[in-house]
Amino acid sequence: MRELATSLEKSRRAVLHSDLKGLTLEIARQRELCSALSGQVQGESELRGLLSELQYASRANHRYAAVLTRARRTVDIFCRVLANSTVTYERPPRSAALGR
């Protein structure tokens, strides 16, 4: 459970830093841990509670991944606009910039 909590914290940090690769790795790690934990859980009610929490965490991680993907697309668009802005706008001549 501690490893899962650590992985969830790393996922949160990956989201905050727009680290899609790191988030993807943590999601995979969480799946491994969930599989390992499902074999250790005692009792049906405990299993249901754990599975419910893990499903919630999984859905949250998928939402974060989708947000990061959309944010990355937006940043890519702005980068392309910035890179191509020199084609649209020319730098004024030096004398015009100095008011001469």
C-alpha positions as CSV (number, residue, x, y, z in Angstrom):
1,M,0.0,0.0,0.0
2,R,2.9,2.4,0.7
3,E,4.3,1.7,-2.7
4,L,0.9,2.5,-4.2
5,A,0.6,5.7,-2.2
6,T,4.1,6.7,-3.4
7,S,3.2,5.9,-7.0
8,L,0.0,8.0,-6.7
9,E,2.1,10.9,-5.3
10,K,4.5,10.6,-8.2
11,S,1.5,10.7,-10.6
12,R,0.4,13.9,-9.0
13,R,3.8,15.4,-9.4
14,A,3.9,14.2,-13.1
15,V,0.6,16.0,-13.7
16,L,1.8,19.2,-12.1
17,H,4.9,19.1,-14.2
18,S,3.1,18.1,-17.4
19,D,5.2,15.0,-17.6
20,L,3.0,12.6,-19.7
21,K,5.8,10.0,-19.9
22,G,6.2,9.9,-16.1
23,L,2.5,9.7,-15.6
24,T,2.2,6.8,-18.0
25,L,5.0,5.0,-16.2
26,E,3.3,5.5,-12.9
27,I,-0.1,4.3,-14.2
28,A,1.6,1.1,-15.4
29,R,3.3,0.7,-12.0
30,Q,0.0,1.2,-10.2
31,R,-1.6,-1.5,-12.3
32,E,1.2,-3.9,-11.3
33,L,0.8,-3.0,-7.6
34,C,-3.0,-3.4,-7.8
35,S,-2.6,-6.8,-9.3
36,A,-0.2,-7.8,-6.5
37,L,-2.5,-6.4,-3.8
38,S,-5.5,-8.1,-5.1
39,G,-3.9,-11.5,-4.1
40,Q,-3.2,-10.3,-0.6
41,V,-6.5,-8.8,0.4
42,Q,-8.5,-10.7,3.1
43,G,-12.3,-10.7,2.9
44,E,-14.7,-9.7,0.3
45,S,-15.8,-6.4,1.8
46,E,-12.1,-5.3,2.1
47,L,-11.6,-6.3,-1.5
48,R,-14.6,-4.3,-2.7
49,G,-13.4,-1.2,-0.8
50,L,-9.9,-1.5,-2.1
51,L,-11.1,-2.1,-5.7
52,S,-13.4,0.9,-5.4
53,E,-10.5,3.2,-4.3
54,L,-8.2,1.8,-7.0
55,Q,-10.8,2.3,-9.7
56,Y,-11.2,5.9,-8.6
57,A,-7.5,6.5,-8.7
58,S,-7.3,4.8,-12.1
59,R,-10.0,7.1,-13.5
60,A,-8.3,10.1,-12.0
61,N,-5.0,9.1,-13.6
62,H,-6.7,8.7,-17.0
63,R,-8.3,12.1,-16.7
64,Y,-5.0,13.7,-15.8
65,A,-3.4,12.0,-18.7
66,A,-6.1,13.4,-21.0
67,V,-5.6,16.9,-19.6
68,L,-1.8,16.6,-20.2
69,T,-2.4,15.5,-23.7
70,R,-4.7,18.4,-24.5
71,A,-2.3,20.8,-22.8
72,R,0.6,19.5,-24.8
73,R,-1.4,20.0,-28.0
74,T,-2.1,23.6,-27.0
75,V,1.5,24.3,-26.2
76,D,2.5,22.7,-29.5
77,I,0.1,25.0,-31.3
78,F,1.5,28.1,-29.6
79,C,5.0,27.0,-30.3
80,R,4.2,26.7,-34.0
81,V,2.5,30.1,-34.0
82,L,5.5,31.6,-32.4
83,A,8.0,29.9,-34.7
84,N,6.0,31.1,-37.8
85,S,5.3,34.6,-36.5
86,T,8.5,35.9,-38.2
87,V,6.9,35.2,-41.5
88,T,3.9,37.3,-40.7
89,Y,5.6,40.2,-38.9
90,E,8.8,41.7,-40.0
91,R,11.1,43.5,-37.6
92,P,11.0,47.2,-38.2
93,P,14.1,48.8,-39.6
94,R,16.6,50.0,-37.0
95,S,16.1,53.7,-37.7
96,A,12.3,53.3,-37.4
97,A,12.7,51.5,-34.0
98,L,14.8,54.3,-32.7
99,G,12.3,57.0,-33.9
100,R,14.6,58.4,-36.6
